[in-house]
Structure formats: C-alpha cells, structure tokens
C-alpha cells in the first residue's frame, strides 16, 4: 500500500509516480491533497480502479481496512476554512 501526499507537482504525483507504483505491484494507493481530500485506488490487472473519493471533512472508510474510519480534518484539528486553502498545523 502507498499513501501519497500530493505535492505542488501534481503531474508527477498523479502520473509518473502512479505508473511506478503500478509497475511495482502496489495493491492499494491513496492520494491525499493539501486540502485533505482523499482518493483510494485498488490495483487490478488492467490498472488502478478508484474505489473512493472523499472530500475534506468527510469520513474516509478505506476498503483495504474494513471498519476503519478516518476524518483527516478532525484528526489533524484543522478548521474547514484552513482545509479549503491549505492544511495549517494546529497550535
């Protein structure tokens, strides 16, 4: 499983790295944006299939870990306004 925090070079993260992970057989791939959106992908022989897209503040229920629930905004103590712009570290 790979969890990728999307950098300022989204093309590198979403295209080039995506291909490298696929070629190396990473079964699960999560993309997390700076605004705390999450995309989950699962590897199948034809390529990755997106299995979830979660907006900031919503609960992410990853298929790879049944029963787990993650709300990154709540977990990091980030306000809705901050996650809409960029993640700020809580004081």
MOPAC internal coordinates of N, CA, C and O (Angstrom, degrees):
PM7 1SCF
backbone

  N    0.0000 0     0.00 0     0.00 0    0    0    0
  C    1.4444 1     0.00 0     0.00 0    1    0    0
  C    1.5152 1   108.80 1     0.00 0    2    1    0
  O    1.2310 1   120.96 1   -39.99 1    3    2    1
  N    1.3277 1   115.77 1   140.01 1    3    2    1
  C    1.4563 1   122.33 1   178.02 1    5    3    2
  C    1.5231 1   107.95 1  -123.86 1    6    5    3
  O    1.2310 1   120.77 1   -45.33 1    7    6    5
  N    1.3343 1   116.14 1   134.67 1    7    6    5
  C    1.4600 1   121.49 1   170.82 1    9    7    6
  C    1.5126 1   107.18 1  -116.40 1   10    9    7
  O    1.2310 1   120.66 1   -59.25 1   11   10    9
  N    1.3087 1   116.35 1   120.75 1   11   10    9
  C    1.4643 1   122.50 1  -175.67 1   13   11   10
  C    1.5229 1   108.97 1  -113.87 1   14   13   11
  O    1.2310 1   120.70 1   -55.51 1   15   14   13
  N    1.3307 1   116.27 1   124.49 1   15   14   13
  C    1.4527 1   121.11 1   172.00 1   17   15   14
  C    1.5278 1   105.45 1   -89.78 1   18   17   15
  O    1.2310 1   120.54 1   -62.44 1   19   18   17
  N    1.3244 1   116.58 1   117.56 1   19   18   17
  C    1.4576 1   121.27 1  -174.78 1   21   19   18
  C    1.5277 1   109.62 1   -65.35 1   22   21   19
  O    1.2310 1   120.89 1   -52.66 1   23   22   21
  N    1.3153 1   115.89 1   127.34 1   23   22   21
  C    1.4605 1   122.26 1  -179.98 1   25   23   22
  C    1.5132 1   110.11 1   -90.55 1   26   25   23
  O    1.2310 1   120.90 1     9.89 1   27   26   25
  N    1.3090 1   115.89 1  -170.11 1   27   26   25
  C    1.4593 1   120.36 1   176.47 1   29   27   26
  C    1.5192 1   112.01 1   -71.25 1   30   29   27
  O    1.2310 1   120.46 1   165.77 1   31   30   29
  N    1.3313 1   116.72 1   -14.23 1   31   30   29
  C    1.4643 1   121.87 1   178.21 1   33   31   30
  C    1.5311 1   108.65 1  -103.02 1   34   33   31
  O    1.2310 1   120.86 1  -105.43 1   35   34   33
  N    1.3099 1   115.97 1    74.57 1   35   34   33
  C    1.4621 1   121.26 1  -175.60 1   37   35   34
  C    1.5192 1   112.35 1   -59.90 1   38   37   35
  O    1.2310 1   119.78 1   146.21 1   39   38   37
  N    1.3266 1   118.03 1   -33.79 1   39   38   37
  C    1.4661 1   120.50 1   179.27 1   41   39   38
  C    1.5203 1   110.42 1   -62.10 1   42   41   39
  O    1.2310 1   120.29 1   139.17 1   43   42   41
  N    1.3185 1   117.05 1   -40.83 1   43   42   41
  C    1.4634 1   120.66 1   178.29 1   45   43   42
  C    1.5270 1   110.06 1   -63.59 1   46   45   43
  O    1.2310 1   120.45 1   134.82 1   47   46   45
  N    1.3320 1   116.75 1   -45.18 1   47   46   45
  C    1.4581 1   121.05 1  -176.77 1   49   47   46
  C    1.5230 1   112.25 1   -71.43 1   50   49   47
  O    1.2310 1   120.04 1   139.50 1   51   50   49
  N    1.3143 1   117.53 1   -40.50 1   51   50   49
  C    1.4623 1   121.25 1  -173.18 1   53   51   50
  C    1.5209 1   114.31 1   -91.01 1   54   53   51
  O    1.2310 1   119.96 1   164.90 1   55   54   53
  N    1.3303 1   117.68 1   -15.10 1   55   54   53
  C    1.4654 1   119.42 1  -178.32 1   57   55   54
  C    1.5220 1   111.38 1  -119.21 1   58   57   55
  O    1.2310 1   120.65 1   116.23 1   59   58   57
  N    1.3173 1   116.37 1   -63.77 1   59   58   57
  C    1.4715 1   118.75 1  -174.39 1   61   59   58
  C    1.5209 1   112.59 1   -67.41 1   62   61   59
  O    1.2310 1   119.80 1   130.04 1   63   62   61
  N    1.3336 1   117.98 1   -49.96 1   63   62   61
  C    1.4664 1   120.08 1  -179.74 1   65   63   62
  C    1.5298 1   110.33 1   -65.93 1   66   65   63
  O    1.2310 1   120.78 1   140.13 1   67   66   65
  N    1.3127 1   116.11 1   -39.87 1   67   66   65
  C    1.4587 1   122.18 1   177.90 1   69   67   66
  C    1.5340 1   109.76 1   -52.34 1   70   69   67
  O    1.2310 1   120.49 1   133.83 1   71   70   69
  N    1.3297 1   116.66 1   -46.17 1   71   70   69
  C    1.4590 1   122.06 1   179.86 1   73   71   70
  C    1.5231 1   111.39 1   -65.07 1   74   73   71
  O    1.2310 1   120.12 1   138.73 1   75   74   73
  N    1.3206 1   117.38 1   -41.27 1   75   74   73
  C    1.4704 1   121.12 1   178.90 1   77   75   74
  C    1.5233 1   110.45 1   -62.30 1   78   77   75
  O    1.2310 1   120.08 1   135.40 1   79   78   77
  N    1.3206 1   117.46 1   -44.60 1   79   78   77
  C    1.4594 1   120.60 1   179.39 1   81   79   78
  C    1.5281 1   110.63 1   -63.01 1   82   81   79
  O    1.2310 1   120.85 1   138.74 1   83   82   81
  N    1.3351 1   115.97 1   -41.26 1   83   82   81
  C    1.4603 1   120.71 1   178.05 1   85   83   82
  C    1.5261 1   110.77 1   -60.95 1   86   85   83
  O    1.2310 1   120.76 1   132.41 1   87   86   85
  N    1.3363 1   116.15 1   -47.59 1   87   86   85
  C    1.4611 1   120.87 1  -178.89 1   89   87   86
  C    1.5283 1   112.61 1   -62.61 1   90   89   87
  O    1.2310 1   120.50 1   154.52 1   91   90   89
  N    1.3277 1   116.65 1   -25.48 1   91   90   89
  C    1.4627 1   120.99 1  -179.26 1   93   91   90
  C    1.5232 1   113.12 1   -99.60 1   94   93   91
  O    1.2310 1   120.40 1  -171.60 1   95   94   93
  N    1.3263 1   116.84 1     8.40 1   95   94   93
  C    1.4563 1   121.82 1   170.91 1   97   95   94
  C    1.5153 1   116.51 1    75.66 1   98   97   95
  O    1.2310 1   119.46 1  -154.83 1   99   98   97
  N    1.3430 1   118.64 1    25.17 1   99   98   97
  C    1.4619 1   120.30 1   175.38 1  101   99   98
  C    1.5339 1   107.80 1   -64.46 1  102  101   99
  O    1.2310 1   120.47 1   -63.09 1  103  102  101
  N    1.3188 1   116.70 1   116.91 1  103  102  101
  C    1.4692 1   121.25 1  -173.94 1  105  103  102
  C    1.5251 1   113.29 1   -71.43 1  106  105  103
  O    1.2310 1   120.18 1   146.31 1  107  106  105
  N    1.3217 1   117.26 1   -33.69 1  107  106  105
  C    1.4560 1   121.81 1  -178.68 1  109  107  106
  C    1.5170 1   109.00 1  -129.23 1  110  109  107
  O    1.2310 1   120.84 1   -35.76 1  111  110  109
  N    1.3183 1   116.00 1   144.24 1  111  110  109
  C    1.4561 1   122.02 1  -176.02 1  113  111  110
  C    1.5226 1   107.99 1  -141.38 1  114  113  111
  O    1.2310 1   120.44 1   -58.06 1  115  114  113
  N    1.3279 1   116.77 1   121.94 1  115  114  113
  C    1.4599 1   121.58 1   175.96 1  117  115  114
  C    1.5128 1   108.78 1  -112.45 1  118  117  115
  O    1.2310 1   120.54 1   -44.32 1  119  118  117
  N    1.3099 1   116.57 1   135.68 1  119  118  117
  C    1.4619 1   123.08 1   172.14 1  121  119  118
  C    1.5218 1   107.47 1  -111.78 1  122  121  119
  O    1.2310 1   120.50 1   -52.30 1  123  122  121
  N    1.3286 1   116.65 1   127.70 1  123  122  121
  C    1.4527 1   121.99 1   178.36 1  125  123  122
  C    1.5235 1   107.23 1  -120.34 1  126  125  123
  O    1.2310 1   120.71 1   -55.35 1  127  126  125
  N    1.3293 1   116.25 1   124.65 1  127  126  125
  C    1.4612 1   120.07 1  -179.67 1  129  127  126
  C    1.5259 1   110.36 1   -88.54 1  130  129  127
  O    1.2310 1   121.00 1   -12.81 1  131  130  129
  N    1.3271 1   115.68 1   167.19 1  131  130  129
  C    1.4590 1   120.41 1   177.96 1  133  131  130
  C    1.5206 1   111.68 1   -64.99 1  134  133  131
  O    1.2310 1   119.99 1   157.71 1  135  134  133
  N    1.3198 1   117.63 1   -22.29 1  135  134  133
  C    1.4678 1   120.78 1   176.70 1  137  135  134
  C    1.5268 1   111.79 1   -92.38 1  138  137  135
  O    1.2310 1   120.65 1  -165.83 1  139  138  137
  N    1.3407 1   116.36 1    14.17 1  139  138  137
  C    1.4665 1   125.18 1   173.55 1  141  139  138
  C    1.5240 1   114.40 1    68.92 1  142  141  139
  O    1.2310 1   120.14 1  -150.51 1  143  142  141
  N    1.3034 1   117.34 1    29.49 1  143  142  141
  C    1.4601 1   121.35 1   169.95 1  145  143  142
  C    1.5255 1   107.18 1   -86.24 1  146  145  143
  O    1.2310 1   120.26 1   -32.46 1  147  146  145
  N    1.3146 1   117.10 1   147.54 1  147  146  145
  C    1.4644 1   120.93 1  -177.79 1  149  147  146
  C    1.5259 1   109.18 1  -127.67 1  150  149  147
  O    1.2310 1   121.33 1   -43.37 1  151  150  149
  N    1.3329 1   115.05 1   136.63 1  151  150  149
  C    1.4661 1   121.52 1   170.86 1  153  151  150
  C    1.5204 1   106.69 1  -122.25 1  154  153  151
  O    1.2310 1   120.76 1   -44.29 1  155  154  153
  N    1.3189 1   116.15 1   135.71 1  155  154  153
  C    1.4652 1   121.59 1   177.81 1  157  155  154
  C    1.5273 1   108.73 1  -115.51 1  158  157  155
  O    1.2310 1   120.93 1   -45.58 1  159  158  157
  N    1.3241 1   115.83 1   134.42 1  159  158  157
  C    1.4651 1   122.26 1   178.96 1  161  159  158
  C    1.5237 1   109.29 1  -126.16 1  162  161  159
  O    1.2310 1   120.86 1   -33.22 1  163  162  161
  N    1.3241 1   115.97 1   146.78 1  163  162  161
  C    1.4598 1   121.82 1   177.08 1  165  163  162
  C    1.5242 1   108.51 1  -123.11 1  166  165  163
  O    1.2310 1   121.19 1   -43.77 1  167  166  165
  N    1.3159 1   115.33 1   136.23 1  167  166  165
  C    1.4633 1   121.09 1  -178.80 1  169  167  166
  C    1.5211 1   110.38 1   -78.59 1  170  169  167
  O    1.2310 1   121.32 1   -48.37 1  171  170  169
  N    1.3232 1   115.08 1   131.63 1  171  170  169
  C    1.4611 1   123.38 1   170.35 1  173  171  170
  C    1.5305 1   105.28 1  -128.99 1  174  173  171
  O    1.2310 1   119.07 1   -16.09 1  175  174  173
  N    1.3151 1   119.38 1   163.91 1  175  174  173
  C    1.4679 1   119.84 1  -176.21 1  177  175  174
  C    1.5348 1   115.31 1   -53.03 1  178  177  175
  O    1.2310 1   119.72 1   151.70 1  179  178  177
  N    1.3163 1   118.14 1   -28.30 1  179  178  177
  C    1.4613 1   120.85 1  -179.21 1  181  179  178
  C    1.5332 1   112.77 1   -84.20 1  182  181  179
  O    1.2310 1   119.87 1   167.39 1  183  182  181
  N    1.3117 1   117.85 1   -12.61 1  183  182  181
  C    1.4654 1   121.91 1  -178.01 1  185  183  182
  C    1.5178 1   110.09 1   139.95 1  186  185  183
  O    1.2310 1   120.97 1    11.93 1  187  186  185
  N    1.3327 1   115.75 1  -168.07 1  187  186  185
  C    1.4623 1   120.01 1   179.50 1  189  187  186
  C    1.5203 1   111.18 1   -82.51 1  190  189  187
  O    1.2310 1   121.16 1   -38.10 1  191  190  189
  N    1.3252 1   115.39 1   141.90 1  191  190  189
  C    1.4602 1   123.38 1   175.99 1  193  191  190
  C    1.5255 1   106.57 1  -117.69 1  194  193  191
  O    1.2310 1   120.33 1   -51.96 1  195  194  193
  N    1.3328 1   116.97 1   128.04 1  195  194  193
  C    1.4664 1   119.60 1   177.82 1  197  195  194
  C    1.5147 1   108.82 1   -73.06 1  198  197  195
  O    1.2310 1   120.99 1   -53.84 1  199  198  197
  N    1.3267 1   115.71 1   126.16 1  199  198  197
  C    1.4580 1   120.87 1  -178.61 1  201  199  198
  C    1.5237 1   112.57 1  -108.12 1  202  201  199
  O    1.2310 1   119.99 1   166.46 1  203  202  201
  N    1.3433 1   117.62 1   -13.54 1  203  202  201
  C    1.4644 1   120.49 1   178.45 1  205  203  202
  C    1.5154 1   110.22 1  -159.94 1  206  205  203
  O    1.2310 1   121.39 1   -33.44 1  207  206  205
  N    1.3197 1   114.94 1   146.56 1  207  206  205
  C    1.4649 1   123.86 1   170.32 1  209  207  206
  C    1.5206 1   106.18 1  -136.36 1  210  209  207
  O    1.2310 1   120.85 1   -59.01 1  211  210  209
  N    1.3319 1   115.98 1   120.99 1  211  210  209
  C    1.4568 1   120.26 1  -174.10 1  213  211  210
  C    1.5266 1   109.45 1  -126.04 1  214  213  211
  O    1.2310 1   120.61 1   -51.31 1  215  214  213
  N    1.3268 1   116.44 1   128.69 1  215  214  213
  C    1.4602 1   121.53 1   178.18 1  217  215  214
  C    1.5246 1   109.89 1   -78.57 1  218  217  215
  O    1.2310 1   120.90 1   -20.54 1  219  218  217
  N    1.3224 1   115.89 1   159.46 1  219  218  217
  C    1.4613 1   121.26 1   176.80 1  221  219  218
  C    1.5255 1   109.50 1   -55.91 1  222  221  219
  O    1.2310 1   120.88 1   -44.61 1  223  222  221
  N    1.3241 1   115.93 1   135.39 1  223  222  221
  C    1.4595 1   121.01 1   179.18 1  225  223  222
  C    1.5177 1   113.79 1    89.98 1  226  225  223
  O    1.2310 1   119.95 1   166.12 1  227  226  225
  N    1.3190 1   117.70 1   -13.88 1  227  226  225
  C    1.4581 1   120.90 1   177.28 1  229  227  226
  C    1.5369 1   109.70 1   -88.93 1  230  229  227
  O    1.2310 1   121.27 1   -19.43 1  231  230  229
  N    1.2963 1   115.17 1   160.57 1  231  230  229
  C    1.4623 1   120.56 1   179.80 1  233  231  230
  C    1.5242 1   109.48 1   -86.73 1  234  233  231
  O    1.2310 1   121.14 1   -52.60 1  235  234  233
  N    1.3287 1   115.43 1   127.40 1  235  234  233
  C    1.4639 1   123.00 1   177.31 1  237  235  234
  C    1.5232 1   107.57 1   -95.29 1  238  237  235
  O    1.2310 1   120.88 1   -55.43 1  239  238  237
  N    1.3194 1   115.93 1   124.57 1  239  238  237
  C    1.4630 1   123.05 1   178.04 1  241  239  238
  C    1.5228 1   108.11 1  -116.24 1  242  241  239
  O    1.2310 1   120.37 1   -92.55 1  243  242  241
  N    1.3404 1   116.90 1    87.45 1  243  242  241
  C    1.4624 1   119.61 1  -175.13 1  245  243  242
  C    1.5186 1   112.56 1   -64.88 1  246  245  243
  O    1.2310 1   121.12 1   -45.80 1  247  246  245
  N    1.3178 1   115.46 1   134.20 1  247  246  245
  C    1.4657 1   120.23 1   179.39 1  249  247  246
  C    1.5199 1   111.65 1   -65.36 1  250  249  247
  O    1.2310 1   120.24 1   149.92 1  251  250  249
  N    1.3186 1   117.15 1   -30.08 1  251  250  249
  C    1.4583 1   120.91 1  -177.07 1  253  251  250
  C    1.5373 1   111.21 1   -69.84 1  254  253  251
  O    1.2310 1   119.80 1   157.19 1  255  254  253
  N    1.3426 1   117.99 1   -22.81 1  255  254  253
  C    1.4636 1   122.09 1   179.48 1  257  255  254
  C    1.5269 1   109.98 1  -127.49 1  258  257  255
  O    1.2310 1   119.77 1  -100.62 1  259  258  257
  N    1.3348 1   118.03 1    79.38 1  259  258  257
  C    1.4635 1   120.55 1  -178.20 1  261  259  258
  C    1.5291 1   111.49 1   -54.86 1  262  261  259
  O    1.2310 1   121.16 1   -44.63 1  263  262  261
  N    1.3222 1   115.39 1   135.37 1  263  262  261
  C    1.4581 1   121.50 1   178.80 1  265  263  262
  C    1.5253 1   113.75 1    92.93 1  266  265  263
  O    1.2310 1   119.74 1   163.25 1  267  266  265
  N    1.3168 1   118.10 1   -16.75 1  267  266  265
  C    1.4655 1   121.14 1   179.02 1  269  267  266
  C    1.5207 1   109.25 1   -80.48 1  270  269  267
  O    1.2310 1   120.85 1   -43.48 1  271  270  269
  N    1.3246 1   115.99 1   136.52 1  271  270  269
  C    1.4551 1   122.17 1   176.40 1  273  271  270
  C    1.5211 1   108.60 1  -129.38 1  274  273  271
  O    1.2310 1   120.55 1   -51.18 1  275  274  273
  N    1.3386 1   116.56 1   128.82 1  275  274  273
  C    1.4567 1   121.61 1  -177.15 1  277  275  274
  C    1.5236 1   109.10 1  -128.58 1  278  277  275
  O    1.2310 1   120.53 1   -54.12 1  279  278  277
  N    1.3215 1   116.59 1   125.88 1  279  278  277
  C    1.4611 1   122.42 1   169.54 1  281  279  278
  C    1.5200 1   104.71 1  -117.51 1  282  281  279
  O    1.2310 1   120.12 1   -82.15 1  283  282  281
  N    1.3412 1   117.37 1    97.85 1  283  282  281
  C    1.4599 1   121.13 1  -175.31 1  285  283  282
  C    1.5192 1   112.51 1   -59.32 1  286  285  283
  O    1.2310 1   120.17 1   140.68 1  287  286  285
  N    1.2959 1   117.27 1   -39.32 1  287  286  285
  C    1.4614 1   121.44 1  -179.31 1  289  287  286
  C    1.5239 1   109.90 1   -59.60 1  290  289  287
  O    1.2310 1   120.63 1   133.27 1  291  290  289
  N    1.3195 1   116.39 1   -46.73 1  291  290  289
  C    1.4645 1   121.40 1   179.04 1  293  291  290
  C    1.5275 1   111.09 1   -69.13 1  294  293  291
  O    1.2310 1   120.42 1   136.49 1  295  294  293
  N    1.3243 1   116.81 1   -43.51 1  295  294  293
  C    1.4572 1   122.00 1  -179.20 1  297  295  294
  C    1.5288 1   112.12 1   -58.88 1  298  297  295
  O    1.2310 1   120.63 1   139.50 1  299  298  297
  N    1.3344 1   116.40 1   -40.50 1  299  298  297
  C    1.4592 1   121.26 1  -178.25 1  301  299  298
  C    1.5284 1   113.31 1   -89.42 1  302  301  299
  O    1.2310 1   120.31 1   175.92 1  303  302  301
  N    1.3326 1   117.00 1    -4.08 1  303  302  301
  C    1.4549 1   120.03 1  -179.43 1  305  303  302
  C    1.5161 1   113.07 1    65.76 1  306  305  303
  O    1.2310 1   120.81 1  -140.97 1  307  306  305
  N    1.3301 1   116.05 1    39.03 1  307  306  305
  C    1.4612 1   121.90 1  -176.62 1  309  307  306
  C    1.5224 1   108.77 1  -103.04 1  310  309  307
  O    1.2310 1   120.71 1   -45.65 1  311  310  309
  N    1.3435 1   116.25 1   134.35 1  311  310  309
  C    1.4582 1   120.15 1   177.89 1  313  311  310
  C    1.5237 1   110.09 1   -71.28 1  314  313  311
  O    1.2310 1   120.86 1   -18.96 1  315  314  313
  N    1.3197 1   115.95 1   161.04 1  315  314  313
  C    1.4647 1   120.38 1   178.74 1  317  315  314
  C    1.5205 1   111.29 1   -61.72 1  318  317  315
  O    1.2310 1   120.11 1   141.59 1  319  318  317
  N    1.3298 1   117.40 1   -38.41 1  319  318  317
  C    1.4600 1   121.13 1  -179.54 1  321  319  318
  C    1.5309 1   110.18 1   -64.73 1  322  321  319
  O    1.2310 1   120.31 1   137.63 1  323  322  321
  N    1.3346 1   117.00 1   -42.37 1  323  322  321
  C    1.4680 1   120.79 1  -178.76 1  325  323  322
  C    1.5196 1   110.84 1   -66.47 1  326  325  323
  O    1.2310 1   119.85 1   139.37 1  327  326  325
  N    1.3308 1   117.90 1   -40.63 1  327  326  325
  C    1.4619 1   119.72 1  -178.36 1  329  327  326
  C    1.5246 1   111.09 1   -70.22 1  330  329  327
  O    1.2310 1   119.88 1   153.29 1  331  330  329
  N    1.3274 1   117.84 1   -26.71 1  331  330  329
  C    1.4527 1   120.57 1   177.17 1  333  331  330
  C    1.5227 1   111.65 1   -67.78 1  334  333  331
  O    1.2310 1   120.63 1   150.12 1  335  334  333
  N    1.3346 1   116.40 1   -29.88 1  335  334  333
  C    1.4700 1   120.86 1   178.37 1  337  335  334
  C    1.5203 1   109.62 1   -93.91 1  338  337  335
  O    1.2310 1   120.28 1   105.50 1  339  338  337
  N    1.2850 1   117.06 1   -74.50 1  339  338  337
  C    1.4724 1   125.07 1   177.32 1  341  339  338
  C    1.5122 1   107.25 1  -154.55 1  342  341  339
  O    1.2310 1   120.55 1   -21.29 1  343  342  341
  N    1.2891 1   116.56 1   158.71 1  343  342  341
  C    1.4640 1   121.18 1   179.62 1  345  343  342
  C    1.5182 1   109.01 1   -71.69 1  346  345  343
  O    1.2310 1   121.01 1   -50.48 1  347  346  345
  N    1.3384 1   115.67 1   129.52 1  347  346  345
  C    1.4419 1   121.05 1   174.22 1  349  347  346
  C    1.5239 1   108.01 1  -110.63 1  350  349  347
  O    1.2310 1   120.57 1   -38.71 1  351  350  349
  N    1.3034 1   116.52 1   141.29 1  351  350  349
  C    1.4470 1   120.52 1   178.42 1  353  351  350
  C    1.5142 1   109.13 1   -74.47 1  354  353  351
  O    1.2310 1   119.92 1   -50.67 1  355  354  353
  N    1.3648 1   117.76 1   129.33 1  355  354  353
  C    1.4558 1   119.41 1   178.72 1  357  355  354
  C    1.5193 1   111.28 1   -66.73 1  358  357  355
  O    1.2310 1   120.28 1   -28.91 1  359  358  357
  N    1.3409 1   117.07 1   151.09 1  359  358  357
  C    1.4735 1   121.68 1   178.96 1  361  359  358
  C    1.5025 1   111.45 1   -74.94 1  362  361  359
  O    1.2310 1   120.10 1   180.00 1  363  362  361

